[in-house]
Amino acid sequence: MKKARTFIALILVAVMLCGCTAPLQSFSSEGVIGSIGSFVDSFSAWVEKITEKLDSFLHRKGDSGSTVVDTVQGFIEDKIEDIENALDGKEDNGIDDEVEQSRREMQATRDERIVPFSEMVYSRPDVDGLIDDVYVLEEALKAGTMSLSEIEELIDVVYDDFYHFRTMSNLSNVRSCLDTTDEYYAEEYNWCSEQGAVVEDIIDEMYFACGGSKYAMDLEEDYFWEGFAEEYADIADSMYTPELVAMMQEEADLVSEYRDIMSDPVILLDGKEVHVFEGLDSATDSQTYFAILFGYYDKYNPLVSDLFIKLVKLRNAMAKEAGYNDFEEMQYDYYFERDYTPEQAGAYIDDIRRYIVPLAEEIDQKYSYSNIDYSSLSESRLREVLQTVSGNLGGHVEEAYEFMTEYELCDLAKSYTKTTMSFMTYFDEYEAPFLLISAKGTTDDVLTAVHEFGHYCDGYTTYDATDETIDLAEVYSQALEYLSIDMLEDVLSRKAVKSILLSKIIDTVSLYTQQASFAEFEREVYALSEEDLTAEKINEISLRLSKEFGYFTAGFESYYARSWIDINHFFEVPFYVISYPVSNDVAMQIFGLEMEKEGAGVEKYLEMLEHDTGDLLETVEEYGLNSPFDAGSVKNVADLIRDMVKKYEGM
């Protein structure tokens, strides 16, 4: 791609040097391409004639003459192919130029606005102001007296309001997650979550106002995206009815309630109040540990089940209101914008049953988490791990780490008042990602931190890649885990690295078996009739799937039946979990390149960080990798896992 862009740039410079003084943007790209295409055709014909004469002349010199002809002809044909490839890529290069221009603008914003996290000021965003600014734009569109540039300035104002809202929402979320006992930020994030549906609705209204105006085609060409004018021509097509917006707000309230319930669970043990996570962490014997664990599920499974049932019923109703057949379809299309279907995902899950579940049982007979020695790891050492990995990869990964540390854009500390989630989020107004790790203070934190740092690198490089699907985003986090393992010996003991490798092997197998079972769990639960949608039925599905996917342990039926309440994805981002195995398929392809040839996987990873597209399958094809849904892909994953086991056993 880079070669093609450079070649086209040289051609245009040559045209300008031949006496043409008009601005570059006045050229018709079609005219330039047509002229060069004619030149290539003429040049090819000329090459054929020259080759014939050269062949005739050198024929008299013997066999060595034909070798010369072949060499010269091959060289010329290669050059013609280079030119034709460059011409074929011209349209794409135009898109690349637009992306590069957009990224330069976002980098300028980053340079101008960035401050350390501790200096970022939260204030409740003015949603009414956003609504007023959309109204001003709508009135201008109706009047039709403004120039296109003036209309675009009004749209810029709306977008500024929108990005401010997102920044404040994410900032309140981070500060609430850093201290779940902070009532102010919990309340502010709850408020922002409730207002999210209102904001989505008003932005959707703005799009339809633009799409239904006389400026629609000009805005599509100059401001929005291809197909915008047709997509937003008729506001009757909007799915944001008042009823749906109200449902979305109710959904946000229920999710906030789940967060509140799970933020600091407490049980009574021998008449004393015990904070569950702290108690589990400090338990000195198995009897105390399991008493706390099962006391927790006794109390919280019924409580959370009731809330989950409300969410499932509400979300099914939302899907019907939005015009979808079911909520799974709505999530795939509307929320995640996936370029694969639930049916493809179902077939992929079947392949996991066929190839990964037997492998998981095979590995489980030899190894388990009890074989892993988790040694203590301080926050400063965890930072050193990320610094080492980023330094080894270099490029944008190293830049991302330096940016993150310079502006305090991460929190890796262990704290009982922090959320149990680890994640990366983005502050749009600063064009800055933020990394939060719920640390345990052991080497178990290493892969979690590297995983989320992979998200951070992606967000840093592409400025949050707003058109990027969840499935593509997970490629960068999971691939970095695999690539980092060999780099860890620079900062950790060989024993620790060996344990981390075993952990990654077991995690990989578990990722496929457990996440596939979680995906199947969601599909089955959301398909239940309202009569069958009970806590007992949900627990029954959870237990059965743990057995079907091979991670069940006899004697712990109560745990596997009820522990689904700990999967926050079910509550906060339903139908997300299938993204883990699907994207891990691509991540393992990158890892496979590294195993075949040192540096090849790293090179592919850094190359893919520069991606312009947002869809998983399109990006995979662009960078020469295979679709996870190709025949044999899951079997290839199983083979790579076996290679990892051999590597571990050889350490």
Secondary structure as a PSIPRED ss2 file (coil, helix, strand):
# PSIPRED VFORMAT (PSIPRED V4.0)

   1 M C   1.000  0.000  0.000
   2 K H   0.000  1.000  0.000
   3 K H   0.000  1.000  0.000
   4 A H   0.000  1.000  0.000
   5 R H   0.000  1.000  0.000
   6 T H   0.000  1.000  0.000
   7 F H   0.000  1.000  0.000
   8 I H   0.000  1.000  0.000
   9 A H   0.000  1.000  0.000
  10 L H   0.000  1.000  0.000
  11 I H   0.000  1.000  0.000
  12 L H   0.000  1.000  0.000
  13 V H   0.000  1.000  0.000
  14 A H   0.000  1.000  0.000
  15 V H   0.000  1.000  0.000
  16 M H   0.000  1.000  0.000
  17 L H   0.000  1.000  0.000
  18 C C   1.000  0.000  0.000
  19 G C   1.000  0.000  0.000
  20 C C   1.000  0.000  0.000
  21 T C   1.000  0.000  0.000
  22 A C   1.000  0.000  0.000
  23 P C   1.000  0.000  0.000
  24 L H   0.000  1.000  0.000
  25 Q H   0.000  1.000  0.000
  26 S H   0.000  1.000  0.000
  27 F C   1.000  0.000  0.000
  28 S C   1.000  0.000  0.000
  29 S H   0.000  1.000  0.000
  30 E H   0.000  1.000  0.000
  31 G H   0.000  1.000  0.000
  32 V H   0.000  1.000  0.000
  33 I H   0.000  1.000  0.000
  34 G H   0.000  1.000  0.000
  35 S H   0.000  1.000  0.000
  36 I H   0.000  1.000  0.000
  37 G H   0.000  1.000  0.000
  38 S H   0.000  1.000  0.000
  39 F H   0.000  1.000  0.000
  40 V H   0.000  1.000  0.000
  41 D H   0.000  1.000  0.000
  42 S H   0.000  1.000  0.000
  43 F H   0.000  1.000  0.000
  44 S H   0.000  1.000  0.000
  45 A H   0.000  1.000  0.000
  46 W H   0.000  1.000  0.000
  47 V H   0.000  1.000  0.000
  48 E H   0.000  1.000  0.000
  49 K H   0.000  1.000  0.000
  50 I H   0.000  1.000  0.000
  51 T H   0.000  1.000  0.000
  52 E H   0.000  1.000  0.000
  53 K H   0.000  1.000  0.000
  54 L H   0.000  1.000  0.000
  55 D H   0.000  1.000  0.000
  56 S H   0.000  1.000  0.000
  57 F H   0.000  1.000  0.000
  58 L H   0.000  1.000  0.000
  59 H H   0.000  1.000  0.000
  60 R C   1.000  0.000  0.000
  61 K C   1.000  0.000  0.000
  62 G C   1.000  0.000  0.000
  63 D H   0.000  1.000  0.000
  64 S H   0.000  1.000  0.000
  65 G H   0.000  1.000  0.000
  66 S H   0.000  1.000  0.000
  67 T H   0.000  1.000  0.000
  68 V H   0.000  1.000  0.000
  69 V H   0.000  1.000  0.000
  70 D H   0.000  1.000  0.000
  71 T H   0.000  1.000  0.000
  72 V H   0.000  1.000  0.000
  73 Q H   0.000  1.000  0.000
  74 G H   0.000  1.000  0.000
  75 F H   0.000  1.000  0.000
  76 I H   0.000  1.000  0.000
  77 E H   0.000  1.000  0.000
  78 D H   0.000  1.000  0.000
  79 K H   0.000  1.000  0.000
  80 I H   0.000  1.000  0.000
  81 E H   0.000  1.000  0.000
  82 D H   0.000  1.000  0.000
  83 I H   0.000  1.000  0.000
  84 E H   0.000  1.000  0.000
  85 N H   0.000  1.000  0.000
  86 A H   0.000  1.000  0.000
  87 L H   0.000  1.000  0.000
  88 D H   0.000  1.000  0.000
  89 G C   1.000  0.000  0.000
  90 K H   0.000  1.000  0.000
  91 E H   0.000  1.000  0.000
  92 D H   0.000  1.000  0.000
  93 N H   0.000  1.000  0.000
  94 G H   0.000  1.000  0.000
  95 I H   0.000  1.000  0.000
  96 D H   0.000  1.000  0.000
  97 D H   0.000  1.000  0.000
  98 E H   0.000  1.000  0.000
  99 V H   0.000  1.000  0.000
 100 E H   0.000  1.000  0.000
 101 Q H   0.000  1.000  0.000
 102 S H   0.000  1.000  0.000
 103 R H   0.000  1.000  0.000
 104 R H   0.000  1.000  0.000
 105 E H   0.000  1.000  0.000
 106 M H   0.000  1.000  0.000
 107 Q H   0.000  1.000  0.000
 108 A H   0.000  1.000  0.000
 109 T H   0.000  1.000  0.000
 110 R H   0.000  1.000  0.000
 111 D H   0.000  1.000  0.000
 112 E H   0.000  1.000  0.000
 113 R H   0.000  1.000  0.000
 114 I C   1.000  0.000  0.000
 115 V C   1.000  0.000  0.000
 116 P C   1.000  0.000  0.000
 117 F H   0.000  1.000  0.000
 118 S H   0.000  1.000  0.000
 119 E H   0.000  1.000  0.000
 120 M C   1.000  0.000  0.000
 121 V C   1.000  0.000  0.000
 122 Y C   1.000  0.000  0.000
 123 S C   1.000  0.000  0.000
 124 R C   1.000  0.000  0.000
 125 P C   1.000  0.000  0.000
 126 D C   1.000  0.000  0.000
 127 V H   0.000  1.000  0.000
 128 D H   0.000  1.000  0.000
 129 G H   0.000  1.000  0.000
 130 L H   0.000  1.000  0.000
 131 I H   0.000  1.000  0.000
 132 D H   0.000  1.000  0.000
 133 D H   0.000  1.000  0.000
 134 V H   0.000  1.000  0.000
 135 Y H   0.000  1.000  0.000
 136 V H   0.000  1.000  0.000
 137 L H   0.000  1.000  0.000
 138 E H   0.000  1.000  0.000
 139 E H   0.000  1.000  0.000
 140 A H   0.000  1.000  0.000
 141 L H   0.000  1.000  0.000
 142 K H   0.000  1.000  0.000
 143 A H   0.000  1.000  0.000
 144 G C   1.000  0.000  0.000
 145 T C   1.000  0.000  0.000
 146 M C   1.000  0.000  0.000
 147 S C   1.000  0.000  0.000
 148 L H   0.000  1.000  0.000
 149 S H   0.000  1.000  0.000
 150 E H   0.000  1.000  0.000
 151 I H   0.000  1.000  0.000
 152 E H   0.000  1.000  0.000
 153 E H   0.000  1.000  0.000
 154 L H   0.000  1.000  0.000
 155 I H   0.000  1.000  0.000
 156 D H   0.000  1.000  0.000
 157 V H   0.000  1.000  0.000
 158 V H   0.000  1.000  0.000
 159 Y H   0.000  1.000  0.000
 160 D H   0.000  1.000  0.000
 161 D H   0.000  1.000  0.000
 162 F H   0.000  1.000  0.000
 163 Y H   0.000  1.000  0.000
 164 H H   0.000  1.000  0.000
 165 F H   0.000  1.000  0.000
 166 R H   0.000  1.000  0.000
 167 T H   0.000  1.000  0.000
 168 M H   0.000  1.000  0.000
 169 S H   0.000  1.000  0.000
 170 N H   0.000  1.000  0.000
 171 L H   0.000  1.000  0.000
 172 S H   0.000  1.000  0.000
 173 N H   0.000  1.000  0.000
 174 V H   0.000  1.000  0.000
 175 R H   0.000  1.000  0.000
 176 S H   0.000  1.000  0.000
 177 C H   0.000  1.000  0.000
 178 L H   0.000  1.000  0.000
 179 D C   1.000  0.000  0.000
 180 T C   1.000  0.000  0.000
 181 T C   1.000  0.000  0.000
 182 D C   1.000  0.000  0.000
 183 E H   0.000  1.000  0.000
 184 Y H   0.000  1.000  0.000
 185 Y H   0.000  1.000  0.000
 186 A H   0.000  1.000  0.000
 187 E H   0.000  1.000  0.000
 188 E H   0.000  1.000  0.000
 189 Y H   0.000  1.000  0.000
 190 N H   0.000  1.000  0.000
 191 W H   0.000  1.000  0.000
 192 C H   0.000  1.000  0.000
 193 S H   0.000  1.000  0.000
 194 E H   0.000  1.000  0.000
 195 Q H   0.000  1.000  0.000
 196 G H   0.000  1.000  0.000
 197 A H   0.000  1.000  0.000
 198 V H   0.000  1.000  0.000
 199 V H   0.000  1.000  0.000
 200 E H   0.000  1.000  0.000
 201 D H   0.000  1.000  0.000
 202 I H   0.000  1.000  0.000
 203 I H   0.000  1.000  0.000
 204 D H   0.000  1.000  0.000
 205 E H   0.000  1.000  0.000
 206 M H   0.000  1.000  0.000
 207 Y H   0.000  1.000  0.000
 208 F H   0.000  1.000  0.000
 209 A H   0.000  1.000  0.000
 210 C H   0.000  1.000  0.000
 211 G H   0.000  1.000  0.000
 212 G C   1.000  0.000  0.000
 213 S C   1.000  0.000  0.000
 214 K C   1.000  0.000  0.000
 215 Y C   1.000  0.000  0.000
 216 A H   0.000  1.000  0.000
 217 M H   0.000  1.000  0.000
 218 D H   0.000  1.000  0.000
 219 L H   0.000  1.000  0.000
 220 E H   0.000  1.000  0.000
 221 E H   0.000  1.000  0.000
 222 D H   0.000  1.000  0.000
 223 Y C   1.000  0.000  0.000
 224 F C   1.000  0.000  0.000
 225 W C   1.000  0.000  0.000
 226 E C   1.000  0.000  0.000
 227 G C   1.000  0.000  0.000
 228 F H   0.000  1.000  0.000
 229 A H   0.000  1.000  0.000
 230 E H   0.000  1.000  0.000
 231 E H   0.000  1.000  0.000
 232 Y C   1.000  0.000  0.000
 233 A C   1.000  0.000  0.000
 234 D C   1.000  0.000  0.000
 235 I H   0.000  1.000  0.000
 236 A H   0.000  1.000  0.000
 237 D H   0.000  1.000  0.000
 238 S C   1.000  0.000  0.000
 239 M C   1.000  0.000  0.000
 240 Y C   1.000  0.000  0.000
 241 T C   1.000  0.000  0.000
 242 P H   0.000  1.000  0.000
 243 E H   0.000  1.000  0.000
 244 L H   0.000  1.000  0.000
 245 V H   0.000  1.000  0.000
 246 A H   0.000  1.000  0.000
 247 M H   0.000  1.000  0.000
 248 M H   0.000  1.000  0.000
 249 Q H   0.000  1.000  0.000
 250 E H   0.000  1.000  0.000
 251 E H   0.000  1.000  0.000
 252 A H   0.000  1.000  0.000
 253 D H   0.000  1.000  0.000
 254 L H   0.000  1.000  0.000
 255 V H   0.000  1.000  0.000
 256 S H   0.000  1.000  0.000
 257 E H   0.000  1.000  0.000
 258 Y H   0.000  1.000  0.000
 259 R H   0.000  1.000  0.000
 260 D H   0.000  1.000  0.000
 261 I H   0.000  1.000  0.000
 262 M H   0.000  1.000  0.000
 263 S H   0.000  1.000  0.000
 264 D C   1.000  0.000  0.000
 265 P C   1.000  0.000  0.000
 266 V E   0.000  0.000  1.000
 267 I E   0.000  0.000  1.000
 268 L E   0.000  0.000  1.000
 269 L E   0.000  0.000  1.000
 270 D C   1.000  0.000  0.000
 271 G C   1.000  0.000  0.000
 272 K E   0.000  0.000  1.000
 273 E E   0.000  0.000  1.000
 274 V E   0.000  0.000  1.000
 275 H E   0.000  0.000  1.000
 276 V H   0.000  1.000  0.000
 277 F H   0.000  1.000  0.000
 278 E H   0.000  1.000  0.000
 279 G H   0.000  1.000  0.000
 280 L H   0.000  1.000  0.000
 281 D H   0.000  1.000  0.000
 282 S H   0.000  1.000  0.000
 283 A C   1.000  0.000  0.000
 284 T C   1.000  0.000  0.000
 285 D C   1.000  0.000  0.000
 286 S H   0.000  1.000  0.000
 287 Q H   0.000  1.000  0.000
 288 T H   0.000  1.000  0.000
 289 Y H   0.000  1.000  0.000
 290 F H   0.000  1.000  0.000
 291 A H   0.000  1.000  0.000
 292 I H   0.000  1.000  0.000
 293 L H   0.000  1.000  0.000
 294 F H   0.000  1.000  0.000
 295 G H   0.000  1.000  0.000
 296 Y H   0.000  1.000  0.000
 297 Y H   0.000  1.000  0.000
 298 D H   0.000  1.000  0.000
 299 K H   0.000  1.000  0.000
 300 Y H   0.000  1.000  0.000
 301 N H   0.000  1.000  0.000
 302 P H   0.000  1.000  0.000
 303 L H   0.000  1.000  0.000
 304 V H   0.000  1.000  0.000
 305 S H   0.000  1.000  0.000
 306 D H   0.000  1.000  0.000
 307 L H   0.000  1.000  0.000
 308 F H   0.000  1.000  0.000
 309 I H   0.000  1.000  0.000
 310 K H   0.000  1.000  0.000
 311 L H   0.000  1.000  0.000
 312 V H   0.000  1.000  0.000
 313 K H   0.000  1.000  0.000
 314 L H   0.000  1.000  0.000
 315 R H   0.000  1.000  0.000
 316 N H   0.000  1.000  0.000
 317 A H   0.000  1.000  0.000
 318 M H   0.000  1.000  0.000
 319 A H   0.000  1.000  0.000
 320 K H   0.000  1.000  0.000
 321 E H   0.000  1.000  0.000
 322 A C   1.000  0.000  0.000
 323 G C   1.000  0.000  0.000
 324 Y C   1.000  0.000  0.000
 325 N C   1.000  0.000  0.000
 326 D C   1.000  0.000  0.000
 327 F H   0.000  1.000  0.000
 328 E H   0.000  1.000  0.000
 329 E H   0.000  1.000  0.000
 330 M H   0.000  1.000  0.000
 331 Q H   0.000  1.000  0.000
 332 Y H   0.000  1.000  0.000
 333 D H   0.000  1.000  0.000
 334 Y H   0.000  1.000  0.000
 335 Y H   0.000  1.000  0.000
 336 F C   1.000  0.000  0.000
 337 E C   1.000  0.000  0.000
 338 R C   1.000  0.000  0.000
 339 D C   1.000  0.000  0.000
 340 Y C   1.000  0.000  0.000
 341 T C   1.000  0.000  0.000
 342 P H   0.000  1.000  0.000
 343 E H   0.000  1.000  0.000
 344 Q H   0.000  1.000  0.000
 345 A H   0.000  1.000  0.000
 346 G H   0.000  1.000  0.000
 347 A H   0.000  1.000  0.000
 348 Y H   0.000  1.000  0.000
 349 I H   0.000  1.000  0.000
 350 D H   0.000  1.000  0.000
 351 D H   0.000  1.000  0.000
 352 I H   0.000  1.000  0.000
 353 R H   0.000  1.000  0.000
 354 R H   0.000  1.000  0.000
 355 Y H   0.000  1.000  0.000
 356 I H   0.000  1.000  0.000
 357 V H   0.000  1.000  0.000
 358 P H   0.000  1.000  0.000
 359 L H   0.000  1.000  0.000
 360 A H   0.000  1.000  0.000
 361 E H   0.000  1.000  0.000
 362 E H   0.000  1.000  0.000
 363 I H   0.000  1.000  0.000
 364 D H   0.000  1.000  0.000
 365 Q H   0.000  1.000  0.000
 366 K H   0.000  1.000  0.000
 367 Y C   1.000  0.000  0.000
 368 S C   1.000  0.000  0.000
 369 Y H   0.000  1.000  0.000
 370 S H   0.000  1.000  0.000
 371 N H   0.000  1.000  0.000
 372 I C   1.000  0.000  0.000
 373 D C   1.000  0.000  0.000
 374 Y C   1.000  0.000  0.000
 375 S C   1.000  0.000  0.000
 376 S E   0.000  0.000  1.000
 377 L C   1.000  0.000  0.000
 378 S C   1.000  0.000  0.000
 379 E H   0.000  1.000  0.000
 380 S H   0.000  1.000  0.000
 381 R H   0.000  1.000  0.000
 382 L H   0.000  1.000  0.000
 383 R H   0.000  1.000  0.000
 384 E H   0.000  1.000  0.000
 385 V H   0.000  1.000  0.000
 386 L H   0.000  1.000  0.000
 387 Q H   0.000  1.000  0.000
 388 T H   0.000  1.000  0.000
 389 V H   0.000  1.000  0.000
 390 S H   0.000  1.000  0.000
 391 G H   0.000  1.000  0.000
 392 N H   0.000  1.000  0.000
 393 L H   0.000  1.000  0.000
 394 G C   1.000  0.000  0.000
 395 G H   0.000  1.000  0.000
 396 H H   0.000  1.000  0.000
 397 V H   0.000  1.000  0.000
 398 E H   0.000  1.000  0.000
 399 E H   0.000  1.000  0.000
 400 A H   0.000  1.000  0.000
 401 Y H   0.000  1.000  0.000
 402 E H   0.000  1.000  0.000
 403 F H   0.000  1.000  0.000
 404 M H   0.000  1.000  0.000
 405 T H   0.000  1.000  0.000
 406 E H   0.000  1.000  0.000
 407 Y C   1.000  0.000  0.000
 408 E C   1.000  0.000  0.000
 409 L C   1.000  0.000  0.000
 410 C E   0.000  0.000  1.000
 411 D E   0.000  0.000  1.000
 412 L C   1.000  0.000  0.000
 413 A C   1.000  0.000  0.000
 414 K C   1.000  0.000  0.000
 415 S C   1.000  0.000  0.000
 416 Y C   1.000  0.000  0.000
 417 T C   1.000  0.000  0.000
 418 K C   1.000  0.000  0.000
 419 T C   1.000  0.000  0.000
 420 T C   1.000  0.000  0.000
 421 M C   1.000  0.000  0.000
 422 S C   1.000  0.000  0.000
 423 F E   0.000  0.000  1.000
 424 M E   0.000  0.000  1.000
 425 T E   0.000  0.000  1.000
 426 Y E   0.000  0.000  1.000
 427 F E   0.000  0.000  1.000
 428 D H   0.000  1.000  0.000
 429 E H   0.000  1.000  0.000
 430 Y H   0.000  1.000  0.000
 431 E C   1.000  0.000  0.000
 432 A E   0.000  0.000  1.000
 433 P E   0.000  0.000  1.000
 434 F E   0.000  0.000  1.000
 435 L E   0.000  0.000  1.000
 436 L E   0.000  0.000  1.000
 437 I C   1.000  0.000  0.000
 438 S C   1.000  0.000  0.000
 439 A C   1.000  0.000  0.000
 440 K C   1.000  0.000  0.000
 441 G C   1.000  0.000  0.000
 442 T E   0.000  0.000  1.000
 443 T C   1.000  0.000  0.000
 444 D C   1.000  0.000  0.000
 445 D H   0.000  1.000  0.000
 446 V H   0.000  1.000  0.000
 447 L H   0.000  1.000  0.000
 448 T H   0.000  1.000  0.000
 449 A H   0.000  1.000  0.000
 450 V H   0.000  1.000  0.000
 451 H H   0.000  1.000  0.000
 452 E H   0.000  1.000  0.000
 453 F H   0.000  1.000  0.000
 454 G H   0.000  1.000  0.000
 455 H H   0.000  1.000  0.000
 456 Y H   0.000  1.000  0.000
 457 C H   0.000  1.000  0.000
 458 D H   0.000  1.000  0.000
 459 G H   0.000  1.000  0.000
 460 Y H   0.000  1.000  0.000
 461 T H   0.000  1.000  0.000
 462 T H   0.000  1.000  0.000
 463 Y C   1.000  0.000  0.000
 464 D C   1.000  0.000  0.000
 465 A C   1.000  0.000  0.000
 466 T C   1.000  0.000  0.000
 467 D C   1.000  0.000  0.000
 468 E C   1.000  0.000  0.000
 469 T C   1.000  0.000  0.000
 470 I H   0.000  1.000  0.000
 471 D H   0.000  1.000  0.000
 472 L H   0.000  1.000  0.000
 473 A H   0.000  1.000  0.000
 474 E H   0.000  1.000  0.000
 475 V H   0.000  1.000  0.000
 476 Y H   0.000  1.000  0.000
 477 S H   0.000  1.000  0.000
 478 Q H   0.000  1.000  0.000
 479 A H   0.000  1.000  0.000
 480 L H   0.000  1.000  0.000
 481 E H   0.000  1.000  0.000
 482 Y H   0.000  1.000  0.000
 483 L H   0.000  1.000  0.000
 484 S H   0.000  1.000  0.000
 485 I H   0.000  1.000  0.000
 486 D H   0.000  1.000  0.000
 487 M H   0.000  1.000  0.000
 488 L H   0.000  1.000  0.000
 489 E H   0.000  1.000  0.000
 490 D H   0.000  1.000  0.000
 491 V C   1.000  0.000  0.000
 492 L C   1.000  0.000  0.000
 493 S C   1.000  0.000  0.000
 494 R H   0.000  1.000  0.000
 495 K H   0.000  1.000  0.000
 496 A H   0.000  1.000  0.000
 497 V H   0.000  1.000  0.000
 498 K H   0.000  1.000  0.000
 499 S H   0.000  1.000  0.000
 500 I H   0.000  1.000  0.000
 501 L H   0.000  1.000  0.000
 502 L H   0.000  1.000  0.000
 503 S H   0.000  1.000  0.000
 504 K H   0.000  1.000  0.000
 505 I H   0.000  1.000  0.000
 506 I H   0.000  1.000  0.000
 507 D H   0.000  1.000  0.000
 508 T H   0.000  1.000  0.000
 509 V H   0.000  1.000  0.000
 510 S H   0.000  1.000  0.000
 511 L H   0.000  1.000  0.000
 512 Y H   0.000  1.000  0.000
 513 T H   0.000  1.000  0.000
 514 Q H   0.000  1.000  0.000
 515 Q H   0.000  1.000  0.000
 516 A H   0.000  1.000  0.000
 517 S H   0.000  1.000  0.000
 518 F H   0.000  1.000  0.000
 519 A H   0.000  1.000  0.000
 520 E H   0.000  1.000  0.000
 521 F H   0.000  1.000  0.000
 522 E H   0.000  1.000  0.000
 523 R H   0.000  1.000  0.000
 524 E H   0.000  1.000  0.000
 525 V H   0.000  1.000  0.000
 526 Y H   0.000  1.000  0.000
 527 A C   1.000  0.000  0.000
 528 L C   1.000  0.000  0.000
 529 S C   1.000  0.000  0.000
 530 E C   1.000  0.000  0.000
 531 E C   1.000  0.000  0.000
 532 D C   1.000  0.000  0.000
 533 L C   1.000  0.000  0.000
 534 T C   1.000  0.000  0.000
 535 A H   0.000  1.000  0.000
 536 E H   0.000  1.000  0.000
 537 K H   0.000  1.000  0.000
 538 I H   0.000  1.000  0.000
 539 N H   0.000  1.000  0.000
 540 E H   0.000  1.000  0.000
 541 I H   0.000  1.000  0.000
 542 S H   0.000  1.000  0.000
 543 L H   0.000  1.000  0.000
 544 R H   0.000  1.000  0.000
 545 L H   0.000  1.000  0.000
 546 S H   0.000  1.000  0.000
 547 K H   0.000  1.000  0.000
 548 E H   0.000  1.000  0.000
 549 F C   1.000  0.000  0.000
 550 G C   1.000  0.000  0.000
 551 Y C   1.000  0.000  0.000
 552 F C   1.000  0.000  0.000
 553 T C   1.000  0.000  0.000
 554 A C   1.000  0.000  0.000
 555 G C   1.000  0.000  0.000
 556 F C   1.000  0.000  0.000
 557 E H   0.000  1.000  0.000
 558 S H   0.000  1.000  0.000
 559 Y H   0.000  1.000  0.000
 560 Y H   0.000  1.000  0.000
 561 A H   0.000  1.000  0.000
 562 R H   0.000  1.000  0.000
 563 S H   0.000  1.000  0.000
 564 W H   0.000  1.000  0.000
 565 I H   0.000  1.000  0.000
 566 D H   0.000  1.000  0.000
 567 I C   1.000  0.000  0.000
 568 N C   1.000  0.000  0.000
 569 H H   0.000  1.000  0.000
 570 F H   0.000  1.000  0.000
 571 F H   0.000  1.000  0.000
 572 E H   0.000  1.000  0.000
 573 V C   1.000  0.000  0.000
 574 P C   1.000  0.000  0.000
 575 F C   1.000  0.000  0.000
 576 Y C   1.000  0.000  0.000
 577 V C   1.000  0.000  0.000
 578 I C   1.000  0.000  0.000
 579 S H   0.000  1.000  0.000
 580 Y H   0.000  1.000  0.000
 581 P H   0.000  1.000  0.000
 582 V H   0.000  1.000  0.000
 583 S H   0.000  1.000  0.000
 584 N H   0.000  1.000  0.000
 585 D H   0.000  1.000  0.000
 586 V H   0.000  1.000  0.000
 587 A H   0.000  1.000  0.000
 588 M H   0.000  1.000  0.000
 589 Q H   0.000  1.000  0.000
 590 I H   0.000  1.000  0.000
 591 F H   0.000  1.000  0.000
 592 G H   0.000  1.000  0.000
 593 L H   0.000  1.000  0.000
 594 E H   0.000  1.000  0.000
 595 M H   0.000  1.000  0.000
 596 E H   0.000  1.000  0.000
 597 K C   1.000  0.000  0.000
 598 E C   1.000  0.000  0.000
 599 G C   1.000  0.000  0.000
 600 A H   0.000  1.000  0.000
 601 G H   0.000  1.000  0.000
 602 V H   0.000  1.000  0.000
 603 E H   0.000  1.000  0.000
 604 K H   0.000  1.000  0.000
 605 Y H   0.000  1.000  0.000
 606 L H   0.000  1.000  0.000
 607 E H   0.000  1.000  0.000
 608 M H   0.000  1.000  0.000
 609 L C   1.000  0.000  0.000
 610 E C   1.000  0.000  0.000
 611 H C   1.000  0.000  0.000
 612 D C   1.000  0.000  0.000
 613 T C   1.000  0.000  0.000
 614 G C   1.000  0.000  0.000
 615 D C   1.000  0.000  0.000
 616 L H   0.000  1.000  0.000
 617 L H   0.000  1.000  0.000
 618 E H   0.000  1.000  0.000
 619 T H   0.000  1.000  0.000
 620 V H   0.000  1.000  0.000
 621 E H   0.000  1.000  0.000
 622 E H   0.000  1.000  0.000
 623 Y C   1.000  0.000  0.000
 624 G C   1.000  0.000  0.000
 625 L C   1.000  0.000  0.000
 626 N C   1.000  0.000  0.000
 627 S C   1.000  0.000  0.000
 628 P C   1.000  0.000  0.000
 629 F C   1.000  0.000  0.000
 630 D C   1.000  0.000  0.000
 631 A C   1.000  0.000  0.000
 632 G C   1.000  0.000  0.000
 633 S H   0.000  1.000  0.000
 634 V H   0.000  1.000  0.000
 635 K H   0.000  1.000  0.000
 636 N H   0.000  1.000  0.000
 637 V H   0.000  1.000  0.000
 638 A H   0.000  1.000  0.000
 639 D H   0.000  1.000  0.000
 640 L H   0.000  1.000  0.000
 641 I H   0.000  1.000  0.000
 642 R H   0.000  1.000  0.000
 643 D H   0.000  1.000  0.000
 644 M H   0.000  1.000  0.000
 645 V H   0.000  1.000  0.000
 646 K H   0.000  1.000  0.000
 647 K H   0.000  1.000  0.000
 648 Y H   0.000  1.000  0.000
 649 E H   0.000  1.000  0.000
 650 G C   1.000  0.000  0.000
 651 M C   1.000  0.000  0.000
